[in-house]
Amino acid sequence: MMKLSILDQAVVPKNTDAATALTNAVELAILGEERGYERIWLAEHHNNNGIASSAPEITIAHIAAKTKHIHVGTGGTMVMHYAPYKMAETFKTLSALSPGRIDFGAGRAPGGDHYSTLALAEGRAPAYDGAYAKIQTTLDLMNDQTSSDPLYQNAFAVPTNVTLPTAWLLGSTGNSAKEAGRMGLGYSYAQFFTGQMDAAIFKQYREQFTPSYFMEQAQISVCYMVTIAPTLAEAEYEALPADIARLHLMRGQLMQRLSPEEAQAYPLTEADKAAILKKSDGSPRRYPGDD
C-alpha cells in the first residue's frame, strides 16, 4: 500500500514573514496527522529569504511535541556542514524524546549558495567530498558502535540505549541509490528536482540493499511537487508561483515566492514555459495569456 507523506520547505510568500511560514509548517503537520499522512519532513536551506527552514532539527522537535504519531524528520540534514558526533547526539536526543517517530534524512548538497556554505564552514574550505563516509560514521555513533575513524573511538554519542531514528539518504542518481542500499538506509528520490525518474535507479537500490539497524527492508520514497485544488484551472493558478520560483532556481537565482495574483502578471517566454514543462510530469499547462 502506498503511503503519503509531506516535505515542507517552509516557504515564505511575499507579503508574509518567516515566523508565519514556520507556524504554517506546524499547522500543516497537525493537519497531515489528522488526515492520515505517514510523515512530515522539513528541508534545510540557507541564505534564502523565501524559505524559513534553515534548522529543521529544531522545527521537527517542536512539531513532534505538537503531534502524537506522525513521523517527523529532516529532508534533509545537509551533512557537509556538521560533525558526525553532533548529528548523532542531536538525532538520538530527538528519538529519545519521541521514540519511534524520528527520521534522520541525510542530504549531500549544501542547501545554499557559496556565501552561506563558506559561513557554515567558518571560512574554511567547504567539505564537498566524503559525505558517504561522514554519514556512515554518524550511523555508527547513533547505534552506539565504535567508529572505525580513530577520531571517534574514545567518544560515544549520548543519550545511549535509545530507540534509533529511521535513517534515509536523499538523492537523485544511481550512485546515491547504491550507497543508500549498501548502508541499509531508506532511499528518498527527489523527482521534484530532476523532473524525471529512471526505474534502473530503484533497481540498483534494491539490489544493493543490506538490512541494517536502521532499516530492515528496502524502502523508497519519491518526492513530487504537488498542487491540489478542486479544479485543474485552480490548481494551475495556485501552482504558478512555485513554477516561477523553480525556474529561477534552475538558473541559480533565488527569489521570494510570488503570490498567485502576482504570478499571473509575470512575463513568461516560450522558453520559460518549455523549461517548466520539462521539470514537471509533462502534462500540458495553460498560462496567463494563452489562447
C-alpha positions in Angstrom: 0.0 0.0 0.0 1.3 3.4 -0.9 1.7 5.8 2.0 1.5 9.6 1.6 3.9 12.0 3.3 4.8 15.7 3.3 8.0 17.6 2.6 7.8 21.2 3.7 10.3 23.9 2.8 8.5 26.4 5.0 8.2 28.8 2.0 7.7 32.5 2.8 5.4 34.0 0.2 5.6 37.7 -0.5 3.8 40.0 2.0 4.3 37.4 4.8 7.1 36.6 7.2 9.3 33.7 8.2 7.6 33.3 11.6 4.3 32.8 9.8 5.9 30.2 7.5 7.1 28.2 10.5 3.8 28.4 12.1 2.2 27.2 8.9 4.6 24.2 8.9 3.4 23.2 12.4 -0.2 23.6 11.4 0.5 21.6 8.2 1.9 18.8 10.3 -1.1 18.7 12.6 -3.4 18.6 9.6 -1.3 15.9 7.9 -1.6 13.8 11.0 -5.3 14.3 11.2 -5.6 13.2 7.5 -3.5 10.1 8.0 -0.2 11.1 6.4 2.7 8.9 7.3 5.4 11.6 7.9 6.4 15.2 7.5 10.0 16.3 6.8 11.5 19.8 6.9 14.0 20.8 4.3 17.3 22.7 5.1 18.0 25.9 3.1 20.3 28.8 3.9 20.7 32.4 2.7 17.2 32.5 1.1 14.6 34.9 2.4 12.0 32.9 0.6 12.5 29.8 2.8 12.3 29.8 6.6 13.6 26.2 7.2 17.3 26.6 8.0 17.3 24.5 11.2 15.0 21.6 10.5 16.2 19.6 13.6 14.7 22.4 15.8 11.5 22.7 13.9 10.8 18.9 14.0 11.3 18.8 17.7 8.6 21.4 18.1 6.3 19.6 15.6 6.9 16.3 17.4 5.7 18.0 20.7 2.6 19.3 18.9 1.6 15.9 17.4 1.1 12.3 18.6 2.0 9.7 16.0 3.1 11.2 12.6 6.8 10.6 11.8 8.8 13.8 11.8 12.2 14.3 10.2 14.7 16.2 8.1 14.6 16.1 4.4 17.4 16.6 4.7 20.1 17.4 7.2 22.9 18.7 5.0 25.8 16.6 6.4 28.6 18.5 4.9 28.1 21.3 7.4 28.1 19.2 10.6 30.2 16.9 12.6 29.0 13.2 12.7 29.3 13.3 16.5 26.9 16.3 16.8 24.4 14.8 14.3 24.3 11.5 16.2 23.7 13.2 19.5 21.1 15.5 18.1 19.0 12.7 16.5 19.4 10.4 19.4 18.1 13.1 21.7 15.2 13.7 19.3 14.4 10.0 19.2 14.6 9.7 23.0 12.0 12.4 23.3 9.8 11.0 20.5 10.7 7.3 20.3 9.7 5.6 17.0 8.8 8.8 15.3 12.0 10.5 14.2 13.6 10.3 10.7 17.2 11.2 10.0 17.2 12.2 6.3 20.7 12.8 5.2 21.4 15.1 2.2 24.8 15.7 0.5 24.0 19.1 -1.1 25.0 22.4 0.5 21.4 23.7 0.8 22.5 27.2 0.0 24.9 29.3 -2.0 28.6 29.8 -1.9 28.4 32.5 0.8 26.3 30.5 3.2 28.4 27.4 2.6 31.6 29.3 3.5 29.9 30.9 6.5 28.8 27.4 7.8 32.4 26.2 7.4 33.7 29.2 9.3 35.8 30.4 6.4 37.5 27.0 5.9 37.3 25.1 2.6 33.9 23.5 2.5 33.9 19.7 2.7 32.2 18.8 -0.6 33.7 15.3 -0.6 33.4 12.4 1.8 29.7 12.7 2.5 29.1 9.0 2.5 31.9 8.3 4.9 30.5 11.0 7.2 27.0 9.5 7.1 28.4 6.1 7.9 30.3 7.5 10.9 27.1 9.2 12.1 25.1 6.0 11.8 27.8 4.1 13.8 27.7 6.7 16.6 23.9 6.7 16.6 23.9 2.9 17.0 26.4 3.1 20.0 29.0 1.4 17.9 32.7 2.1 17.9 33.6 4.0 14.8 36.4 2.9 12.6 37.5 6.5 12.5 40.2 7.0 15.2 38.8 10.4 16.0 35.7 8.9 17.5 37.0 5.7 19.0 37.0 7.1 22.5 33.8 9.2 22.2 30.3 7.8 22.4 27.2 9.7 21.5 24.7 10.3 24.3 22.0 9.6 25.1 22.8 5.9 24.8 20.4 2.9 24.6 17.6 4.9 23.0 15.2 4.0 20.2 17.1 4.6 16.9 15.6 7.0 14.4 14.9 5.6 11.0 17.6 6.8 8.5 17.2 7.8 4.9 19.5 9.1 2.2 18.2 11.7 -0.2 19.3 11.6 -3.8 18.6 11.7 -7.5 21.3 9.5 -9.0 22.2 5.8 -9.3 25.3 6.3 -7.1 23.3 7.7 -4.2 20.8 4.8 -4.6 23.6 2.2 -4.4 25.1 3.9 -1.3 21.7 4.0 0.4 21.3 0.3 -0.3 24.8 -0.5 0.9 24.3 1.4 4.2 20.9 -0.1 4.8 19.0 3.2 4.6 15.8 4.2 3.1 16.1 6.0 -0.3 14.3 9.2 -0.9 14.3 10.3 -4.6 13.9 13.9 -5.5 11.6 13.8 -8.5 10.6 17.4 -8.0 14.3 18.4 -8.5 15.1 16.3 -11.6 11.6 16.3 -13.2 12.1 12.6 -14.2 12.6 9.1 -12.8 14.5 6.1 -14.0 13.4 2.7 -12.8 17.0 1.5 -13.1 17.9 3.7 -10.1 15.4 2.0 -7.9 16.5 -1.4 -9.2 20.1 -0.6 -8.2 19.0 0.4 -4.7 17.1 -2.8 -4.1 19.9 -5.0 -5.5 22.4 -3.3 -3.2 20.2 -3.2 -0.1 21.6 -4.7 3.0 19.4 -4.8 6.2 20.6 -2.6 9.0 19.7 -1.5 12.5 18.0 1.5 10.9 16.0 -0.3 8.2 15.2 -3.9 8.0 13.7 -3.8 4.5 14.3 -1.6 1.4 12.1 1.4 1.4 11.7 4.1 -1.3 10.0 7.4 -1.1 9.6 9.7 -4.1 9.1 13.4 -3.6 6.9 15.3 -6.1 5.9 19.0 -6.2 2.1 18.8 -6.0 -0.6 21.4 -6.0 -4.1 20.4 -5.0 -7.3 22.3 -5.8 -10.9 21.5 -6.6 -10.4 22.0 -10.4 -7.5 21.9 -12.8 -7.7 25.6 -13.5 -7.5 26.4 -9.8 -4.5 24.1 -9.4 -2.6 25.7 -12.3 -3.4 29.1 -10.8 -2.0 28.1 -7.4 1.0 26.3 -8.8 2.3 29.1 -11.0 4.3 30.8 -8.1 6.2 27.5 -7.5 6.8 27.1 -11.2 8.3 30.5 -11.4 10.5 30.1 -8.3 11.8 26.8 -9.6 12.5 28.4 -13.0 14.8 30.9 -11.2 16.4 28.2 -9.1 17.3 26.3 -12.2 19.2 29.4 -13.3 21.0 29.8 -10.0 18.8 32.7 -9.0 16.9 33.0 -5.7 13.6 34.8 -5.4 10.9 35.1 -2.8 7.7 33.2 -3.7 5.2 35.4 -5.6 1.5 35.3 -4.6 -0.8 33.6 -7.2 -2.1 37.0 -8.2 1.5 38.4 -8.8 2.4 35.3 -10.7 -0.4 35.9 -13.2 1.3 39.1 -14.3 4.8 37.6 -14.5 6.1 37.6 -18.1 7.0 34.0 -19.2 8.7 33.4 -22.5 8.0 30.3 -24.6 11.4 29.1 -23.5 10.4 29.6 -19.8 7.2 27.6 -20.4 9.2 24.8 -22.0 11.7 24.7 -19.1 8.9 24.5 -16.6 7.2 21.7 -18.5 10.5 19.7 -18.7 10.7 19.7 -14.9 7.0 18.7 -14.4 5.2 15.5 -15.2 4.9 16.5 -18.9 1.1 17.3 -18.7 0.0 20.3 -20.8 -0.2 23.5 -18.9 -2.1 26.7 -19.5 -0.6 30.1 -18.6 -1.9 33.6 -18.4 -2.2 35.0 -22.0 -2.5 31.5 -23.6 -5.5 31.3 -26.0 
